[in-house]
Amino acid sequence: MATDMQKLIGTSEEDDEEGMEMDVKEEDDDDESGEKLSHVAATPIMVRIDGVMPVSSSNNNHRFQQHQQIQEAGTPGGGGARRCRPLEEKERTKLRERHRRAITARILAGLRRHGNYNLRVRADINDVIAALAREAGWVVLPDGTTFPSRSQPQGSRHTGAPVATSSSHMGQQQIPPASLKGVGSGYQSSVEYNECRMKGVYMPNSSPYDISTSARSQTSPMMGDGGEQTESHPLIGGSINAIDDKQVVDVPPKLPERDFSSTRYVPVYVMLPLGVLNMKCELVDPDGLLKQLRVLKSVNVDGVAVDCWWGIVEGHVPQEYNWNGYKRLFQMVRELKLKLQVIMSFHECGGNVGDDVCIPLPHWVAEIGRSNPDIFFTDREGRRNPECLSWGIDKERVLRGRTAVEVYFDYMRSFRIEFNDFFEDGIITMIQIGLGPCGELRYPSCPVKHGWRYPGIGEFQCYDQYLLRSLRKAAEARGHSFWARSPDNAGSYNSRPHETGFFCDGGDYDGYYGRFFLNWYCRVLVDHGDRVLSLAKLAFEGTCIAAKLSGIHWWYKTASHAAEMTAGFYNPCNRDGYAAILSILKKHGAALNFTCAELHMLNHHEDFQEALADPEGLVWQVLNAAWDVCVSVVNENALPCHDRAGYNKILDDAKPPTDPDGRHFSSFTYLRLNPHLMERHNFMEFEQFVKRMHGDVVQV
């Protein structure tokens, strides 16, 4: 038999066990019985190849005793009786498994050698099938559940036919949603998936976990005899509680849903993690990122957004640019047929809300700052903020013979030359220009590192020598040289408007000097945006550019709007502080990225009612002012959003239901790709959100 086995499988048993680790389910109890049989038998048992036991009167009684001992040994304690499998049947089972194991090994070798499949060394036939299914565009979960990666056609929904799965009784699976872990298209195994630290599972809308009519008919009854434990059901969003030996399903009430089918198509992009590249401009986890991008692609996300950090690309020597990591990333995006939004990030990363990495300004800039700290924004106490360069040096040659604006332009021009084919192919759809802290066109008036806490009004940031010189020139041109100073009664970072003489009702902000100072302070901001956007338009001709504004909504219901003023938005109750900014965007054909669309969901104005915040009023003012002058509006969420209520608010802002002109966002960027987004329930909500943004029909 050993010789026949060698001829059949063509390899040794040791090689098979080293090359493959098949999860073959065998009857362990029978194996134990076979081992005991060899010890109990006093005489050898003759077995024919066909499995028929020869009968002999001389050993019938002895064999009967052996059979009794085997049955008693079948269960712990000898209390149960089990069928005794003949030894030749066990040998045949092992032979068949080794034969399948050898075939699988050859299949794996061929796929690795000729198909470039990334299969683990100890993969089994299930991994082979799963890899081929994923190559064909299907999603395969670790439990074997298989379904199309894209939404099911609408015609099939009306037929009531169940979605194709790997099991005909899928509806009877009792797997709690919290324990379901799987992967989207592109994952090769659950091992690789766990390495990506995604705790949940992507489930498209057309997955077998939808509560369809056919699925309901296959599920267990909602009421019935049950135990005392609370159970989670895979097809029901509530819980099953045991009351009086009955299972009662607690289903959460449905939220009223607005129908977004046939509405305007709004592209959806996903912002990549801040630390997707290291300081050497290398991708940190290219394989894990590729898998995540494939999952996003499977739900029809239009593209991704990524920061191009000045501190990484030009980090060591002026005008020496390292784009290596971005080349690899962009090529990955191109191969998946996704689009790109790129942010020219001229600020440092770290210390703000949501920052989980630290990317400082270039080293050579920091060296200049040590000898000339006035290149950074400065507050009244003389504290420097190295988050970004002061706008006072936009036209000062203090950066190794270049002005700040020239440095920005050289960087953008290098990017355009390096990735020109991505522009020509239409893969890069928008370039957002960093204009200040966090990439936003504003002063760094609320730095957490200097002690600011919400809802403080912040402080003016104009005390470096270059901006003070500009203020002095403006005062002299006005004929009032004694106005060449900053307000001395504007409070500190955490002051309230009514606590200051400048921002209180009837305060100095509305006097002659106050209006002069605030006009100059705001004009510096607008001029900076004008200069940088004009050069960005030149560098990225033919591609949409954008500028980002932050929604500073606290103290919006006061007369002075103090928090907006310290940030550079001269927007008191009797003046439109955003009109000048929008006119600059209109001039250069730039889009507005406004990040206050969903902030009222944070309940800041409820927790701090004395802050007199009004995010909805601010949104109404800015968005309508932009649309009135025909400036396109793009948007991103300021803080993480995973719930239906938050998504619905974003949708209402993106596609206002009562707008008579049908105005809408040009695109939306979701912040950001992380393990929480990939959790099963969160990703299901995100997929529904994408469909509504696209104007698709959503089955509720």
MOKA-V82013 format. One record per helix or strand of 2 or more residues. SS is the DSSP state (hx for helix, st for strand). FROM is the first residue (numbers start at 1). TO is the last residue. If there is no record, write none. Layout:
{{SS;FROM;TO} {SS;FROM;TO}}
This chain:
{{hx;2;9} {hx;13;19} {hx;28;40} {hx;60;72} {hx;76;78} {hx;87;115} {hx;125;135} {st;138;140} {st;146;148} {hx;154;159} {hx;170;172} {hx;177;179} {hx;190;195} {hx;213;218} {st;239;243} {st;246;250} {st;267;271} {hx;286;298} {st;303;309} {hx;310;313} {hx;324;335} {st;339;345} {hx;363;371} {hx;373;375} {st;376;378} {st;384;389} {hx;391;393} {hx;404;418} {hx;420;424} {st;428;433} {hx;437;439} {hx;448;450} {hx;465;478} {hx;481;483} {hx;497;499} {hx;508;510} {hx;512;539} {st;544;549} {hx;562;566} {hx;579;588} {st;591;594} {hx;599;602} {hx;604;607} {hx;609;611} {hx;615;628} {st;633;636} {hx;644;654} {st;667;670} {hx;680;694}}
